[in-house]
Amino acid sequence: MPIDNYIERLKENGHRITPKMRAVIELFLERKSILDPFEVQARLQKRFKGVGLPTVYRILENLANCGILVAVANEDRELRYFICRGIEHGHHHHFICCDCGKVDEVNLCLMDEVSKYVKRHLKATVQSHFLQIEGLCEKCGRNGRPITLDRRYESRASTKTPSGSVKS
């Protein structure tokens, strides 16, 4: 999806398009995988010296509130983000590779069946849902390495230092 569609979505939601916000969208479009705020900050600092984490968090939150980014939490409840490439397709879900962080759209939702089950068996009504599908993508699955909890969503391109900053 071209960046213009994302920019239009931001404008429709009343956001001013700043160079940093545009750079974050471009970063996610290029990356095609999940990123944490520290990785976003490290990459933004190459173009915008001195960009702080509060600015990065504000941009990520604004993009997530517009449906451009999707926030997911790992076991440590740290938020990571990925770009939603199917915003024009309406409701859908995402598959996240636990090894490389690649994200793919899943244009299938069986929630109607689940809602019927809940109504019939639990006598309750479903109002919303969020489904996070995790596993190994085709490439990582061929490697045959089991995923351990400490490797999920690990970035191969960068590592955190003890202070929490990111080395690329």
C-alpha positions as CSV (number, residue, x, y, z in Angstrom):
1,M,0.0,0.0,0.0
2,P,1.4,3.4,-0.9
3,I,2.3,5.8,1.9
4,D,-0.3,8.3,0.6
5,N,-3.1,6.0,1.8
6,Y,-1.6,6.1,5.4
7,I,-1.2,9.9,5.2
8,E,-4.8,10.3,4.1
9,R,-5.9,8.2,7.0
10,L,-4.0,10.4,9.4
11,K,-5.5,13.6,7.9
12,E,-9.0,12.0,8.2
13,N,-8.3,11.6,11.9
14,G,-7.2,15.2,12.3
15,H,-3.5,14.6,12.6
16,R,-0.8,17.0,11.4
17,I,1.7,15.2,9.2
18,T,5.2,15.9,10.5
19,P,8.4,14.7,9.0
20,K,9.0,12.4,11.9
21,M,5.6,10.8,11.6
22,R,6.1,10.3,7.9
23,A,9.6,8.8,8.6
24,V,8.0,6.3,11.1
25,I,5.5,5.2,8.5
26,E,8.3,4.8,5.9
27,L,10.3,2.8,8.4
28,F,7.5,0.3,9.0
29,L,6.7,0.1,5.3
30,E,10.4,-0.8,4.5
31,R,10.8,-3.1,7.5
32,K,7.8,-5.3,7.0
33,S,8.2,-6.7,10.5
34,I,7.5,-5.9,14.2
35,L,9.5,-3.2,15.9
36,D,9.8,-1.9,19.5
37,P,9.9,1.8,20.4
38,F,13.7,1.6,21.0
39,E,14.3,0.3,17.5
40,V,12.1,3.0,16.1
41,Q,14.0,5.6,18.1
42,A,17.4,4.3,17.0
43,R,16.5,4.4,13.3
44,L,14.8,7.8,13.6
45,Q,17.9,9.3,15.2
46,K,19.8,8.7,12.0
47,R,17.6,11.3,10.4
48,F,16.5,13.4,13.4
49,K,19.3,13.9,15.9
50,G,18.1,13.9,19.5
51,V,14.6,12.5,18.9
52,G,13.5,11.3,22.3
53,L,11.4,8.3,23.4
54,P,8.4,10.4,24.4
55,T,8.2,11.7,20.8
56,V,8.5,8.1,19.5
57,Y,5.8,6.8,21.9
58,R,3.5,9.7,20.9
59,I,3.9,9.0,17.2
60,L,3.4,5.2,17.7
61,E,0.3,5.8,19.8
62,N,-1.2,8.2,17.2
63,L,-0.5,5.8,14.4
64,A,-2.0,2.9,16.4
65,N,-5.1,5.0,17.3
66,C,-5.7,5.6,13.6
67,G,-5.4,1.8,12.7
68,I,-2.1,2.3,10.8
69,L,0.0,0.5,13.3
70,V,-1.1,-2.5,15.5
71,A,0.4,-2.8,19.0
72,V,1.1,-6.3,20.4
73,A,2.6,-7.2,23.7
74,N,5.1,-9.9,24.3
75,E,5.3,-12.1,27.4
76,D,7.1,-9.3,29.3
77,R,4.2,-7.0,28.4
78,E,6.5,-4.8,26.3
79,L,4.6,-3.3,23.4
80,R,5.9,-3.8,19.8
81,Y,4.3,-2.4,16.7
82,F,3.8,-3.4,13.1
83,I,2.1,-1.7,10.2
84,C,-1.3,-2.8,9.1
85,R,-1.1,-3.3,5.3
86,G,-4.7,-4.1,4.9
87,I,-6.4,-1.0,6.3
88,E,-8.5,-0.6,3.2
89,H,-9.8,-4.2,3.5
90,G,-11.7,-3.7,6.7
91,H,-11.7,-6.3,9.5
92,H,-8.9,-8.8,9.4
93,H,-6.2,-10.4,11.6
94,H,-2.4,-10.8,11.5
95,F,0.1,-13.6,11.7
96,I,3.4,-12.7,13.4
97,C,6.5,-14.9,13.1
98,C,7.9,-15.4,16.5
99,D,11.4,-15.8,15.1
100,C,12.0,-13.0,12.6
101,G,9.0,-10.8,13.4
102,K,7.6,-10.8,9.9
103,V,3.9,-9.9,9.8
104,D,1.3,-11.1,7.3
105,E,-2.4,-10.2,6.9
106,V,-4.9,-12.9,7.6
107,N,-8.1,-12.0,5.7
108,L,-10.3,-14.5,7.5
109,C,-12.3,-14.1,10.7
110,L,-14.5,-16.8,12.2
111,M,-15.9,-14.6,14.9
112,D,-19.5,-15.1,13.8
113,E,-19.1,-18.8,14.7
114,V,-17.5,-17.9,18.0
115,S,-20.2,-15.4,18.8
116,K,-22.9,-18.0,18.2
117,Y,-21.1,-20.4,20.4
118,V,-20.8,-17.8,23.2
119,K,-24.5,-16.9,22.9
120,R,-25.6,-20.5,22.9
121,H,-23.4,-22.0,25.6
122,L,-22.5,-19.0,27.8
123,K,-25.7,-17.0,27.3
124,A,-23.5,-14.0,26.7
125,T,-22.9,-11.5,23.9
126,V,-19.6,-10.8,22.3
127,Q,-19.0,-7.1,21.8
128,S,-15.4,-7.1,20.3
129,H,-12.4,-9.3,19.9
130,F,-8.7,-9.2,19.2
131,L,-6.9,-12.2,17.8
132,Q,-3.1,-12.4,17.7
133,I,-1.8,-15.3,15.6
134,E,1.7,-16.3,16.3
135,G,4.0,-19.0,14.9
136,L,6.8,-19.6,12.4
137,C,6.8,-18.1,8.9
138,E,7.7,-20.4,6.0
139,K,11.4,-19.4,6.0
140,C,11.9,-19.7,9.7
141,G,9.9,-23.0,9.9
142,R,12.3,-24.5,7.4
143,N,15.2,-23.6,9.7
144,G,13.8,-26.2,12.2
145,R,14.8,-24.3,15.3
146,P,12.3,-24.4,18.1
147,I,11.1,-21.0,19.5
148,T,11.8,-20.4,23.1
149,L,10.1,-17.6,25.1
150,D,13.3,-15.5,25.2
151,R,13.5,-15.5,21.4
152,R,10.0,-14.4,20.5
153,Y,9.9,-11.1,18.5
154,E,13.7,-10.9,18.8
155,S,15.1,-8.4,16.3
156,R,18.0,-9.8,14.3
157,A,19.0,-6.3,13.2
158,S,19.5,-4.8,16.6
159,T,20.0,-5.6,20.2
160,K,19.2,-3.7,23.4
161,T,22.1,-2.5,25.6
162,P,21.8,-2.8,29.4
163,S,20.6,0.9,29.5
164,G,17.7,0.0,27.1
165,S,19.1,1.7,24.1
166,V,19.4,-0.1,20.8
167,K,22.6,-1.1,18.9
168,S,22.1,-1.6,15.2
